[in-house]
């Protein structure tokens, strides 16, 4: 991409300042504010729609390229006591994941440098171990300087008769390393470490062997004479702060948010909860491709005008032959809703999928190969940018194979754009997803003249049910998968107080999601047990940012069926299917839903903008009373007859067999349902990501659009639901 940008915030109210950061390979570029209405440029649909909105940001700007600086570390501010001279000891524990791939720093500072060389051997000046370290194994490392005498001790934590510990002696030669700042897991200029690092300590003297042995067997460094600093990573695990328990309080910060709440060398495997044994979770997992805040300089700012209607906008960036759209979601003035309907955009899901490159992930290569959908890749400029710049989503793995568990909005989110197509999910048939798919719904709302305000997950997470309370109806995005506990509680409270929710999604409310409480721009997911592209290490299933157990919500007793009536059951990337009305659809309680729909009419049995055909598709949900579907829920319609490209959810398969495809497994189905909440509240669920892609068929005159309009009109009315 010759031009790419991101914004300082995704959600903004009138009066808020939004900064736009741009990297441009051309000498100049132009920026304009546009309102996005329909982002899918597929000629089978309405086509791309955007309206230019005159604004102060409109104009030409000088171009400059801004780099992405990947790789995490810990940075310690300079202090005189960190200059250790010619007599000192450095001690730490390490768990390398890519030893032998490149030189990797462990601890660096003014006059000292402990690192892995390119062959994976621990190196301290002229002292170097004879053997390379094994990957994914814990080691005790101690480096001692006593004048010109160097001593390096490396001991594996787990006994191995074929890997004895090493003690290496050498004589210092040449000048000291440069006056570098103290860093863990990187040098100031790079050499990023892949793996876990735990409890680095500095001493202002050369420790004796018995003192080193005591540290190796668990003695506290706080009781050792000459202690300069003892950093304990188990303190403040929810933050970016790194705490020194030594006498000088030499606290630091993580850079690019490496993974915390990680099992350390002393993990006894008797608990999986860091809160139960924090001393066993004293490690941080660093990666050479971590990125939390790109840190680009701002090119221009927008103060959201008071007169700007709530909606989806973007800074349209253009050079002579390239463009980018940097979206911002403008909410109404705080405390002053402007419409009876709120469109809740799934921005946590946007972040989860942001910069996804699934086909370069070996796990996902195998998954998509099994579906027979492996198009050439990368296929679009955004995909090229992601791969070339080593970006990643919560579906990807780091360069060392560990899962990406954090995703920040302070970086280019290049696939969360209008015109972007997740073609790899459809074998080239077209699969707009997330923001681009949600614009299918936005254009329908505008076409049918529904007045609505735009809200985001981040707004709901921060403000709770008070955010939703003024609205008669709330409408979901098309793939509302990632929910925090605060969001679930807020939606339940809203519904119980009489609110109404149109769930026009599939695979919603699925993953436990945390929001970084310190800086508020990063979400976290720990994957295990569900349908997943990677799995967290044993003992590392709790979120560092919130301390809660991760994984799917169903394992916390919050299966989506309890709130929505339906929950994830299958996914597939070929043609979808139509719905067929079920007996409950003739109940008087839902007569309003099917006004104008024939008794035997297939619902959504026509071309769509996601995977070509069928309103039930991509990822689909079903009713299940055992998982919490309320007893009074009405089963309105069901889609069946899916191909074996649709496979039943992994978490519901208790034994391997060949009966999980859509042609043989009756649980591979999509269900539509309705049920009431107290005080006039209600939920209508379609259970399909592809539902909204059917709205525009036949110029918005079809039964999917009719049902959606029937329900939204009734839900948004300031009156009891018609029966």
Residue pairs with C-beta under 8 A, 6 or more apart in sequence:
1 322
1 324
1 381
1 382
1 384
1 385
1 414
2 24
2 25
2 26
2 319
2 321
2 322
3 22
3 23
3 24
3 25
3 26
3 29
3 63
3 317
3 318
3 319
3 322
3 323
3 324
4 22
4 23
4 317
4 324
4 385
4 412
4 414
5 20
5 21
5 22
5 23
5 299
5 315
5 317
5 324
5 326
5 412
6 20
6 21
6 294
6 296
6 326
6 409
6 410
6 411
6 412
6 413
7 18
7 19
7 20
7 21
7 315
7 326
7 327
7 328
8 17
8 18
8 19
8 20
8 21
8 298
8 410
9 16
9 18
9 328
9 409
10 327
10 328
10 329
10 347
10 350
10 409
10 456
10 458
11 328
11 329
11 331
11 347
11 455
11 456
11 458
11 459
12 18
12 304
12 328
12 329
12 330
12 331
13 304
13 330
13 331
13 332
13 333
13 334
14 304
14 305
14 306
14 307
14 308
14 330
14 332
14 333
15 303
15 304
15 306
15 333
16 303
16 304
17 301
17 302
17 303
17 304
18 301
18 302
18 303
18 304
18 328
19 298
19 300
19 301
20 31
20 57
20 298
20 299
20 300
20 301
20 302
20 315
20 326
21 66
21 294
21 296
21 297
21 298
21 299
22 29
22 31
22 61
22 63
22 66
22 296
22 299
22 317
23 64
23 65
23 66
23 67
23 296
23 412
24 61
24 63
24 64
24 65
24 317
24 319
25 63
25 65
25 319
26 63
26 319
26 320
26 322
27 62
27 63
28 60
28 61
28 62
28 63
28 319
29 60
29 61
29 63
29 317
29 318
29 319
30 59
30 60
30 61
30 317
30 318
30 319
31 57
31 58
31 59
31 61
31 299
31 300
31 315
31 316
31 317
31 318
32 52
32 55
32 57
32 58
32 315
32 316
32 318
33 52
33 53
33 54
33 55
33 57
33 58
33 302
33 313
33 314
33 315
33 316
34 50
34 51
34 52
34 53
34 313
34 314
34 316
34 325
35 50
35 51
35 53
35 311
35 312
35 313
36 49
36 50
36 311
36 312
36 313
36 314
36 325
36 327
36 418
36 439
36 442
37 49
37 50
37 51
37 439
37 442
37 443
37 446
38 45
38 46
38 47
38 48
38 49
38 439
38 440
38 442
38 443
38 696
39 48
39 417
39 418
39 419
39 420
39 432
39 435
39 436
39 439
40 46
40 47
40 48
40 418
40 419
40 421
40 432
40 436
40 437
40 439
40 440
40 609
41 47
41 48
41 419
42 421
42 430
42 432
42 609
44 430
44 607
44 609
45 440
45 609
45 696
46 443
46 696
48 418
48 419
49 443
50 314
50 316
50 418
52 316
53 308
53 313
55 302
55 305
56 302
56 303
57 300
57 301
57 302
57 315
61 299
61 300
63 319
66 294
66 296
66 297
68 291
68 294
68 389
68 391
68 411
68 412
69 256
69 291
69 294
69 295
70 192
70 256
70 288
70 289
70 290
70 291
70 389
70 390
71 186
71 190
71 192
71 256
71 286
71 287
71 288
71 289
71 290
72 185
72 186
72 192
72 254
72 255
72 256
72 257
72 258
72 286
72 287
72 290
72 292
73 105
73 183
73 184
73 185
73 186
73 192
73 193
73 254
73 255
73 256
73 258
73 286
74 183
74 184
74 185
74 231
74 242
74 252
74 253
74 254
74 255
74 258
74 284
75 181
75 182
75 183
75 252
75 253
75 254
75 255
76 82
76 109
76 181
76 182
76 183
76 184
76 229
76 242
76 244
76 250
76 251
76 252
77 250
77 252
78 181
78 182
79 248
79 250
81 204
81 228
81 229
81 248
81 250
82 109
82 110
82 182
82 202
82 228
82 229
82 250
83 110
83 111
83 179
84 109
84 110
84 111
84 112
84 145
84 202
84 204
84 228
85 111
85 204
86 145
86 146
86 147
86 148
86 172
87 145
87 146
87 147
87 204
87 205
87 206
88 112
88 144
88 145
88 202
88 203
88 204
88 205
88 206
88 228
89 142
89 143
89 144
89 145
89 201
89 202
89 203
89 205
89 206
89 207
89 212
89 226
90 107
90 112
90 114
90 124
90 142
90 143
90 144
90 200
90 201
90 202
90 203
91 140
91 141
91 142
91 143
91 199
91 200
91 201
91 203
91 207
91 212
91 215
91 221
92 106
92 107
92 114
92 141
92 184
92 197
92 198
92 199
92 200
92 201
93 138
93 139
93 140
93 141
93 157
93 197
93 198
93 199
93 264
93 265
93 283
94 106
94 133
94 138
94 139
94 141
94 193
94 195
94 196
94 197
94 198
95 136
95 137
95 138
95 139
95 195
95 196
95 197
95 198
95 265
95 283
96 104
96 116
96 120
96 133
96 135
96 136
96 137
96 139
96 193
96 194
96 195
97 135
97 136
97 194
97 195
97 196
97 400
97 401
97 402
98 104
98 135
98 194
98 195
98 399
98 400
99 116
99 120
99 132
99 133
99 134
99 135
99 195
100 118
100 119
100 120
100 132
101 118
101 120
101 194
102 118
102 191
103 115
103 116
103 117
103 118
103 191
104 115
104 116
104 185
104 191
104 192
104 193
104 194
105 113
105 114
105 115
105 183
105 185
105 186
105 187
105 191
105 192
105 193
106 114
106 115
106 116
106 122
106 141
106 184
106 185
106 193
106 197
107 113
107 114
107 143
107 182
107 183
107 184
107 200
108 114
108 115
108 177
108 180
108 181
108 182
108 183
108 186
108 187
108 188
109 180
109 181
109 182
109 183
109 202
110 176
110 177
110 178
110 179
110 180
110 181
110 182
111 176
111 177
111 179
112 124
112 143
112 145
112 176
112 177
113 124
113 125
113 177
113 180
113 187
114 122
114 123
114 124
114 141
114 143
115 122
115 123
115 187
115 191
116 122
116 123
116 133
116 193
117 123
117 128
119 132
120 132
120 133
121 128
121 129
121 130
121 131
121 132
121 133
122 128
122 129
122 133
122 139
122 141
122 152
122 154
123 129
124 143
124 150
124 152
125 145
125 150
125 170
125 172
125 173
126 150
126 170
126 171
126 172
126 173
127 143
127 150
127 151
127 152
127 168
127 169
127 170
128 152
128 168
128 170
129 152
129 154
129 166
129 168
130 166
130 168
131 163
131 166
133 139
133 154
134 156
134 163
135 195
136 195
137 156
137 157
137 158
138 156
138 157
138 158
138 265
139 154
139 155
139 156
139 157
140 153
140 154
140 155
140 156
140 157
140 215
140 216
140 265
141 152
141 153
141 154
142 152
142 153
142 154
142 207
142 212
142 215
142 216
143 150
143 151
143 152
143 153
144 150
144 151
144 152
144 153
144 206
144 207
144 212
145 151
145 172
145 206
146 206
147 172
148 171
148 172
148 173
149 169
149 171
149 172
149 206
150 169
150 170
150 171
150 172
151 167
151 168
151 169
151 170
151 206
152 166
152 167
152 168
152 169
152 170
153 165
153 166
153 167
153 168
153 212
153 216
154 165
154 166
154 167
154 168
155 165
155 166
155 216
156 163
156 165
157 265
180 187
180 188
181 188
182 250
182 252
184 197
184 200
184 231
184 286
185 192
185 193
185 197
185 258
185 284
185 286
186 192
186 193
186 255
186 286
192 286
192 287
192 288
193 286
193 288
194 286
194 287
194 288
194 398
194 399
194 400
195 285
195 286
195 400
196 262
196 264
196 283
196 284
196 285
196 286
197 283
197 284
197 286
198 233
198 264
198 265
198 282
198 283
198 284
199 221
199 230
199 231
199 232
199 233
199 264
199 282
200 229
200 231
201 215
201 221
201 227
201 229
201 230
201 231
201 246
202 227
202 228
202 229
202 246
203 221
203 224
203 226
203 227
203 228
204 226
204 227
204 228
205 225
205 226
207 215
207 224
207 226
211 224
214 224
215 221
215 224
218 266
221 227
221 230
221 246
222 230
222 245
222 246
227 246
227 247
228 246
228 247
228 248
228 250
229 244
229 246
229 248
229 250
230 244
230 245
230 246
231 242
231 243
231 244
231 245
231 250
231 252
232 243
232 244
232 245
232 282
233 242
233 260
233 264
233 282
233 283
233 284
234 264
234 274
234 278
234 279
234 281
234 282
235 243
235 245
235 278
236 242
236 243
237 260
237 261
237 274
237 278
237 281
237 544
237 547
238 260
238 517
238 518
238 544
238 545
238 546
238 547
239 518
240 253
240 254
240 257
240 518
240 519
241 251
241 252
241 253
242 251
242 252
242 253
242 254
243 251
244 250
244 251
244 252
254 260
254 284
255 292
256 290
256 291
256 292
256 293
257 290
257 292
257 406
257 408
257 516
257 522
258 284
258 285
258 286
258 287
258 290
259 284
259 285
259 287
259 402
259 405
259 406
259 540
259 544
260 284
260 285
260 544
261 274
261 281
261 540
261 542
261 543
261 544
261 547
262 281
262 283
262 284
262 285
262 537
262 540
263 280
263 281
263 283
263 537
263 538
263 539
263 540
264 280
264 281
264 282
264 283
265 283
266 279
266 280
266 282
267 280
267 281
267 539
268 277
268 280
269 538
269 539
270 277
271 277
271 280
271 539
272 538
272 539
272 540
272 541
272 542
273 542
273 549
274 280
274 281
274 542
274 544
274 547
275 542
275 547
285 402
287 398
287 399
287 400
287 402
288 398
288 399
288 400
289 390
289 392
289 398
289 399
290 398
290 406
291 391
291 408
291 411
292 406
292 408
292 410
292 411
292 522
293 408
293 410
293 411
293 521
294 410
294 411
294 412
295 410
302 315
302 328
304 330
306 333
308 330
309 330
309 338
310 330
310 331
310 332
310 338
310 339
310 452
310 453
310 454
311 330
311 442
311 454
312 327
312 329
312 330
312 345
312 435
312 439
312 442
312 454
313 327
313 328
313 329
313 330
314 325
314 326
314 327
314 328
314 418
315 325
315 326
315 328
316 323
316 324
316 325
317 323
317 324
317 325
317 326
322 381
324 414
324 417
325 417
325 418
325 419
327 416
327 417
327 435
329 345
329 347
329 454
329 456
330 454
331 453
331 454
331 455
331 456
331 459
332 338
332 339
332 453
337 453
337 470
337 471
338 451
338 453
339 451
339 452
339 453
339 471
340 451
340 471
340 472
340 473
340 716
340 718
341 445
341 450
341 451
341 452
341 453
341 471
341 472
341 473
341 474
341 475
341 712
341 716
342 452
342 453
342 454
342 455
342 468
342 471
342 473
342 474
342 475
343 441
343 442
343 445
343 452
343 453
343 454
343 455
343 474
343 475
343 477
344 455
344 456
344 457
344 460
344 468
344 474
344 475
344 476
344 477
344 480
345 435
345 438
345 454
345 455
345 456
345 457
345 477
346 434
346 438
346 457
346 476
346 477
346 479
346 480
346 481
346 482
346 505
347 409
347 456
347 457
347 458
348 457
348 458
348 461
348 482
348 483
348 484
348 487
348 513
348 515
348 523
349 434
349 457
349 477
349 479
349 480
349 481
349 482
350 413
350 416
350 434
350 435
351 394
351 407
351 408
351 409
351 413
351 482
351 523
352 393
352 394
352 395
352 407
352 481
352 482
352 511
352 513
352 523
352 525
353 393
353 394
353 395
353 415
353 416
353 433
353 434
354 393
354 407
354 409
354 413
354 415
354 416
355 386
355 391
355 392
355 393
355 396
355 411
355 412
355 413
355 414
355 415
356 386
356 392
356 393
356 395
356 396
356 415
356 422
357 377
357 378
357 383
357 386
357 387
357 391
357 392
357 393
357 396
358 364
358 368
358 395
358 396
358 424
358 533
359 365
359 368
359 374
359 377
359 424
360 377
360 387
360 396
361 395
361 396
361 397
361 533
361 534
362 397
363 397
363 533
363 534
364 395
364 533
365 374
367 533
368 374
368 424
368 573
371 572
371 573
371 574
371 645
372 427
372 645
373 424
373 425
373 426
373 427
373 573
373 574
373 645
374 424
374 427
375 423
375 424
375 427
375 428
377 383
377 424
378 384
378 386
378 387
379 423
379 424
380 420
380 421
380 423
382 414
382 415
382 417
382 420
383 415
385 391
385 412
385 414
386 392
386 414
386 415
390 399
391 411
391 412
391 414
392 398
392 404
393 404
393 407
394 403
394 404
394 405
394 406
394 407
394 523
394 525
395 404
395 533
395 534
396 403
396 404
396 533
396 534
397 403
397 404
397 533
397 534
398 404
402 534
402 537
403 527
403 533
403 534
403 535
403 536
404 534
405 524
405 525
405 526
405 527
405 536
406 516
406 522
406 523
406 524
407 522
407 523
408 521
408 522
409 521
409 522
410 521
414 420
415 422
415 434
416 434
416 435
417 435
417 436
418 435
418 436
418 439
419 436
420 432
420 435
420 436
421 430
421 431
421 432
421 436
422 431
422 432
422 433
423 429
423 430
423 431
425 431
425 433
425 573
425 611
425 618
426 573
426 574
426 610
426 611
426 612
427 573
427 574
429 574
429 611
429 612
430 609
430 610
430 611
430 612
431 573
431 610
431 611
431 618
432 439
432 440
432 609
432 610
432 693
433 478
433 479
433 610
433 689
434 477
434 478
434 479
437 477
437 478
437 479
437 610
437 689
437 692
437 693
438 477
438 478
438 692
440 478
440 609
440 692
440 693
440 695
440 696
441 475
441 477
441 478
441 504
441 692
441 695
443 696
444 692
444 695
444 696
444 700
444 705
444 708
445 452
445 475
447 700
448 700
448 705
448 709
450 712
450 716
452 475
453 471
455 467
455 468
457 482
457 483
457 484
457 487
458 515
458 520
459 467
460 467
460 468
460 486
460 487
460 490
460 491
461 484
461 486
461 487
461 515
462 486
462 520
463 490
464 486
464 489
464 490
464 493
465 489
465 490
465 491
465 493
465 494
465 497
467 490
468 474
468 490
468 491
468 494
468 499
469 494
469 497
469 499
471 499
472 499
472 500
472 715
472 716
472 717
472 718
473 499
473 500
473 501
473 502
473 712
473 715
473 716
474 491
474 494
474 499
474 500
474 501
474 502
475 501
475 502
475 504
475 712
476 501
476 502
476 503
476 504
476 505
476 508
477 504
477 505
478 504
478 505
478 689
478 691
478 692
478 693
479 505
479 506
479 507
479 508
479 619
479 689
480 503
480 505
480 508
480 509
481 505
481 507
481 508
481 509
481 510
481 511
482 510
482 511
482 513
482 523
482 525
483 508
483 509
483 510
483 511
483 512
483 513
483 553
484 512
484 513
484 514
484 515
485 512
485 546
485 548
488 509
488 553
488 558
488 563
491 501
491 563
492 563
494 501
494 681
495 501
495 563
495 677
495 681
495 682
495 683
496 677
496 678
496 679
496 681
497 678
497 679
497 681
498 677
498 678
498 679
498 680
498 681
499 677
499 681
500 680
500 681
500 682
500 683
500 684
500 715
500 716
501 564
501 682
501 683
501 684
502 684
502 708
502 711
502 712
502 715
503 564
503 566
503 683
503 684
503 685
503 686
503 687
504 686
504 691
504 692
504 708
505 686
505 688
505 689
505 691
506 568
506 618
506 619
506 620
506 621
506 670
506 686
506 687
506 688
506 689
506 690
506 691
507 568
507 571
507 619
507 620
507 621
507 689
508 560
508 564
508 567
508 568
508 621
509 553
509 558
509 560
509 563
509 564
509 567
510 530
510 552
510 553
510 560
510 567
510 568
511 525
511 527
511 530
511 550
511 551
511 552
511 553
512 525
512 526
512 543
512 548
512 549
512 550
512 551
512 552
512 553
512 556
513 523
513 524
513 525
514 523
514 524
514 525
514 543
514 544
514 545
514 546
514 548
514 550
515 522
515 523
515 524
515 545
515 546
516 522
516 523
516 524
516 545
517 545
517 546
522 545
524 543
524 544
524 545
524 546
524 550
525 543
525 550
526 536
526 540
526 541
526 542
526 543
526 550
526 551
527 533
527 534
527 535
527 536
527 550
527 551
528 535
528 536
528 541
528 550
528 551
529 551
529 552
529 555
529 651
530 551
530 552
530 554
530 649
530 650
530 651
531 568
531 571
531 649
531 650
531 651
532 650
536 550
541 549
541 550
541 551
542 548
542 549
542 550
543 549
543 550
549 555
549 556
552 651
553 559
553 560
554 560
554 567
554 627
554 651
559 567
559 624
559 627
559 628
560 566
560 567
560 568
560 621
561 567
561 623
561 624
561 625
561 627
561 628
561 629
562 627
562 628
562 629
562 630
563 628
563 683
564 621
564 683
564 685
565 623
565 629
565 630
565 633
565 671
565 673
565 674
565 675
565 683
565 685
566 621
566 622
566 623
566 624
566 629
566 671
566 673
566 685
566 687
567 621
567 622
567 624
567 627
568 619
568 620
568 621
568 649
569 620
569 621
569 622
569 624
569 648
569 649
569 652
569 667
569 668
569 669
569 670
570 619
570 620
570 642
570 646
570 647
570 648
570 649
570 662
570 665
570 667
570 668
570 669
571 618
571 619
571 620
571 646
571 647
571 649
572 617
572 618
572 642
572 643
572 645
572 646
572 647
572 662
573 611
573 618
573 645
574 611
574 643
574 645
574 646
575 611
575 612
575 613
575 614
575 617
575 643
576 604
576 608
576 610
576 611
576 613
576 614
576 615
576 616
576 617
576 618
576 639
576 642
576 688
576 690
577 605
577 614
577 616
577 617
577 639
577 640
577 641
577 642
577 670
578 602
578 603
578 604
578 605
578 606
578 614
578 615
578 616
578 639
579 602
579 603
579 604
579 615
579 616
579 637
579 638
579 639
579 670
579 672
580 602
580 603
580 637
580 638
580 639
580 640
581 594
581 597
581 599
581 600
581 601
581 603
581 636
581 637
582 635
582 636
582 637
582 638
583 635
584 590
584 634
584 635
584 636
585 593
585 594
585 634
585 636
585 637
586 599
587 634
588 723
589 634
589 674
589 676
589 723
590 634
590 636
590 674
591 722
591 723
592 710
592 711
592 714
592 721
592 722
592 723
593 636
593 674
593 684
593 707
593 710
593 711
593 714
594 636
594 707
594 710
595 706
595 710
596 703
596 706
596 710
597 603
597 703
597 706
597 707
601 703
603 615
603 637
603 672
603 703
603 704
603 707
604 614
604 615
604 616
604 639
604 691
604 694
604 702
604 703
604 704
605 614
605 615
606 613
606 694
606 697
606 698
606 702
607 613
607 697
608 614
608 615
608 617
608 690
608 693
608 694
608 697
609 693
609 694
609 696
610 617
610 618
610 689
610 690
610 693
611 617
611 618
611 690
614 639
614 690
614 694
615 639
615 686
615 688
615 690
615 691
615 693
615 694
615 704
616 639
616 670
616 687
616 688
616 690
616 691
617 670
617 688
617 689
617 690
618 688
618 689
618 690
619 688
619 689
620 639
620 642
620 646
620 668
620 669
620 670
620 687
620 688
620 689
621 670
621 671
621 685
621 687
621 688
622 667
622 669
622 670
622 671
622 687
623 629
623 633
623 635
623 671
623 673
625 631
629 673
630 675
632 675
632 676
633 673
633 674
633 675
634 673
634 674
634 675
635 671
635 672
635 673
636 671
636 672
636 673
636 674
637 671
637 672
638 669
638 670
638 671
638 672
639 669
639 670
639 671
639 688
640 666
640 668
640 669
641 662
642 662
642 663
642 668
642 669
643 661
643 662
643 663
644 661
644 662
644 663
644 664
645 661
645 662
646 661
646 662
646 668
647 660
647 661
647 662
647 668
648 660
648 661
648 665
648 667
648 668
652 667
653 660
659 665
660 668
661 668
662 668
670 686
670 687
670 688
671 685
671 687
672 684
672 685
672 686
672 687
673 683
673 684
673 685
673 687
674 682
674 683
674 684
674 685
675 682
675 683
676 682
676 721
677 683
680 720
680 721
682 715
682 721
684 711
684 715
691 704
691 708
694 702
694 704
694 705
695 702
695 704
695 705
695 708
696 705
697 704
697 705
714 721
714 722
715 721
